[in-house]
């Protein structure tokens, strides 16, 4: 019983983490590319 609940929570947490980090990853890539072109170096 407890293991099943833990598995559900883990799967939900993984899905939430993916959805939450995707936009941040896209924004970080955008800002990373913008700052790279602005500074002209990594």
N, C-alpha and C positions, 0 to 999 in steps of 0.2 A: 504494500500500500504506500508506504513512505517513499520507496524507490520510484514508484510510478509518478507520484506527485513531484518528486525531485526532477525526474526526466522531463515532465511537462514544463516545469518552471525553467529548466535549462534551455529547452527548445524555444520557449517564448522569449527568454532573455536573449538568446542568440538572434532571433528574428528582429527583436527590438533594436539590439545593438547594430545589426546590419543596416536597418532603416535609418537609424540615427546617425551613423558614421558616414553613410553614403554622401549626403549633402555636404558635410564638413570636408570630406575628401575632395569633392568636386570644387568647393570654394578654395581649399588649400592649394589645389592644382592651379586654379585661376590666379590667385594672388601670387603663387610661386612663380608662374610664368610672367606675370606683370612685373613683379619686383626684379626678376632676372633681366628682363628687357630694359627696365628703368635703370638698374645699376650697371648693366652690361657685363656682369660676371656672376658666378654662382656664390 
